[in-house]
Amino acid sequence: MIEPWAATAEHEAELEAFVARLRERVQAYLSPRQDSPEQLDHLRHVANRTRWLYAAELGRADARASLSIPRHDDHLIDACVLGHDIGKWVPRDLLRRLVPDQPEAILPILRELRLLPNQAELLLLGIRRRLALAQDTYSPEYDAAHHLVSAFLLAAEPGLGFHRLSLADQERLINAIIGHQFGSYFKERLFEISLHDATVTTGMLVDVSRPDQLAGDQLACAFHDADIADLLFVGSLERRPNREEHLHAGGLVKILLINFMTTVYRVPDAPNSYAACLRSCQLTINNVCQEFLTATAVEHGVKWRRQANAFLAQLREPETAERFRSILDDATRPPQERLDSLRLLAHLYAREFLRQAPD
């Protein structure tokens, strides 16, 4: 019997070509961004962890299964990894061009993505809020909708050739990207906004995360867990002869830097102090393990959480906290200069932590 997701040679070639185009697009989106190294590290970490989790889950399901991932699934993992955050990185001018002026003109894409009404409303609200910013800095509503924007971009940007993929690959990719969202973090952010902004509805909070869309797809579940698990990692060190180790920052450092950015720019409904930045990181650590879908991630999550908590404990030490606060609160320095200094300091502490951490 042919599996419903079985791929023909033509489908295989189209998926491989799509991944190549998507990789080029990601490079173009990230190259002008100052956080490009962190984002590329995130993609690498998620790709490696997805493959490890997926192979482990296949082994759990069938001990006789091959440890090698089928070629088609390997390409699909690359597509999920490369595509899941493009909504965060797309230049605002390009986003403006891709969004139709007339609201009804976007309906065919929303139907194609099979978004629930609350998801569609969150997508459109997030886009409106970002496009309305005086400066293209940060919108919590847009951040909460980034998974929906990513799916929208795959379908809306003609140069990617998404519709050349098989229908099965289109469906699996869209489901994985919409379903990957880390629910607890964004539900909290949206709830804070909803207390004073009626456009953020209870339905948006409920449907901002839909992991149920991934049921029955082990690859998508492994990708979901690999992405949110990165929020528990400080990173990894690349040791180079006669040179300082190079830090590949993990998701915990990345979210810390996002919190610093909201503090420096005084973004409403987001962390606005050093203590609030660490509280946000702590809530993330506490919630990630509750959202794992695979048995392998649940099993290893205890160790990952313990390491993340140890890093936060170091950041709470009085001398360390004062060093960060002195930069965060220094209004005499331009915002970007402060963020650059905070990034260097965060990386310094991350490198030191990883040097001392047991393997």
Stockholm file with secondary structure:
# STOCKHOLM 1.0

chainA/1-359         MIEPWAATAEHEAELEAFVARLRERVQAYLSPRQDSPEQLDHLRHVANRTRWLYAAELGRADARASLSIPRHDDHLIDACVLGHDIGKWVPRDLLRRLVPDQPEAILPILRELRLLPNQAELLLLGIRRRLALAQDTYSPEYDAAHHLVSAFLLAAEPGLGFHRLSLADQERLINAIIGHQFGSYFKERLFEISLHDATVTTGMLVDVSRPDQLAGDQLACAFHDADIADLLFVGSLERRPNREEHLHAGGLVKILLINFMTTVYRVPDAPNSYAACLRSCQLTINNVCQEFLTATAVEHGVKWRRQANAFLAQLREPETAERFRSILDDATRPPQERLDSLRLLAHLYAREFLRQAPD
#=GR chainA/1-359 SS CCCTTCCCHHHHHHHHHHHHHHHHHHHHHHTTCTTHHHHHHHHHHHHHHHHHHHHHHHHHHCTTSCSSCCHHHHHHHHHHHHHTTHHHHSCHHHHHHHSCSSGGGGHHHHHHHTCCHHHHHHHHHHHHHHHHCSSSSCCHHHHHTHHHHHHHHHHHCGGGCGGGSCHHHHHHHHHHHHHTCCHHHHHHHHHHHHTTCTTSCHHHHHHSCCGGGGTTCHHHHHHHHHHHHGGGCCEEEECCTTSCCEEEECHHHHHHHHHHHHHHTTCTTSCCSHHHHHHHHHHHHHHHGGGCCSHHHHHHHHHHHHHHHHHHHHHHSHHHHHHHHHHHTCTTSCHHHHHHHHHHHHHHHHHHHHHHSCC
#=GC SS_cons         CCCTTCCCHHHHHHHHHHHHHHHHHHHHHHTTCTTHHHHHHHHHHHHHHHHHHHHHHHHHHCTTSCSSCCHHHHHHHHHHHHHTTHHHHSCHHHHHHHSCSSGGGGHHHHHHHTCCHHHHHHHHHHHHHHHHCSSSSCCHHHHHTHHHHHHHHHHHCGGGCGGGSCHHHHHHHHHHHHHTCCHHHHHHHHHHHHTTCTTSCHHHHHHSCCGGGGTTCHHHHHHHHHHHHGGGCCEEEECCTTSCCEEEECHHHHHHHHHHHHHHTTCTTSCCSHHHHHHHHHHHHHHHGGGCCSHHHHHHHHHHHHHHHHHHHHHHSHHHHHHHHHHHTCTTSCHHHHHHHHHHHHHHHHHHHHHHSCC
//
